[in-house]
């Protein structure tokens, strides 16, 4: 920020995971010190949506396309919470899941499984937004696992 208060910028400190902007660019969500946190993009005070997640915290939160929900990973599982902090729900229990991302229509969530028991192409997983219908992403495309080698988290 300049001395006159112009050009304010939001900075992130060590211990924070990558941030995600809402579609309208008005808000930013990130994990800070094991808390899921939202701040206005213009600055100001932050709001904790979910309290302390403990030593394994939360990682890589992302907004839904309509900006009403946030998906994130915590302790190797995929979670979802309302943008207002309500409805915290564990969607997928895997112990090695991360890097959730919503489909453009908001009906599905794709994520990565770090399981070494899966072939690399099987590690891209997809599920309905309510956590149901969990399957390999390759199955959605109607191709064999051997053909899906391009996806990486």
N, C-alpha and C positions, 0 to 999 in steps of 0.2 A: 504494500500500500504506500502511496505517496504521502508526504507530510500533511497535505491538505485533505486526506481521506479518500482521494480518488484512486482508481485502479486497484480496488480491493480484490484479493485473490484467495481462493480456498486452498490451503495446503494440507497435505496428509503426512502424518508422522510414521515412524517405525512402528510396526505392530498392526498397521491397518492393511486390509486386503484391497485389491483393485475396486474401484468405485463404479457404479452404474448410474447413468442419468435417466430420468423419465423421458418419454417420447417428446414432451413439450419443452424439455430442457430446464424445467423449473426446480426440480429436486434431484438430490444425489443420495444414494444409499451406499453404505460401506460397513464393514465390520471393524470395530475399534475396541481393542482391549476386551475381546470376548463379548461384545455387545453389538447388536444389529442397530445401526444408527442412520437417521435421515437428517439432511440439512437442506435448507433452501440454497439453490445455486447462487443466489445473490449474497449469501452470507447469513450471519446471524447465529442464533444458538441452535444446537442440534437437539434432536429428539430420539431417545432410545425406544425402539419398537419392542425389543425383547431383551430382557435382563440377562445377567451373566450366564454364559453358556459353559463356564468352567475352562479348564486348561486346553481343551480341544476346540473351543470357540466356534466361530462361524467363518465361512469362507465364500468368496466370490458371489455376492448377492446380485441378482438381476431383476429388473422390473418386468412385469407382464406387459404385453403390447398396449393394454388399456390403462396401464399405470395403477391398477387397483390392487395388485398383489406383487409379492416379491418371493422369488425362489432362491434358495441358497443351500450350501452343504454344511453339515455339522456332524462331527464325529463319523464321517464317512457315509452319512445318510443324506437324502435329499428332503428338504423341508419347504413349506410354503407358509406365508403369513400375509394377512391383509395389510394394505398400506397404512391403515389406521392402528395397526398393532394387534388386531383381534384375529382369532382363528388360526393360531399357530398349529400346524399339522405336519406330522412326519409322513411323507409320501412314499418313500422307498427306503427300505432297510437293507444295506449291503455291506457296510463296514469299509467300503473302498470306493464309494461314489463321490464324484466332484464335478465341478464346472457345468452346472445346470444352465439351460437356456430355453426360453419359450419359443414355440413355433410362432410364425407371424400372425396366425389366427387366434393364438392364445389357448388352443385346445389341447396341446401336447407340450411336454417338456423333454428335451433331449439332454443327456448327460454322459459322462465318462465313467466307466468302471475300471479300476486299477487292478482287477483280479488277474493274477498270472495264470489262473486255471482256464481263462478264456483265450481264444485266438485273438490276435490284435484287432481284426475286423469285427469281432463280436463285442468289443469293449465299448462301442458306441451303443447306448441303450436309449430307448424312447418309451414314454408312458403317457397315458391320458393325464390331464391336469389334476384329476382327483386322485392320482396314484395308481389307478387300475390299468390293466392291459399292458403290463411291463413286457417288453420284448426287445430283441436286437434291432437296431436301426436298419440293418441289411434286410430284415424280413419285411419292413415297410416298403422298401424299394422293390421287393420281389426279385432280388438277386441272391446269388450264393454268397456265402461269407468270404470266399476267396476273391470275389470281385470288388469288395469294399475295402480298399487299402488306403484311400486318400484321407480319411477323417482322422484328425488328431486334436486333442483338447488344447 
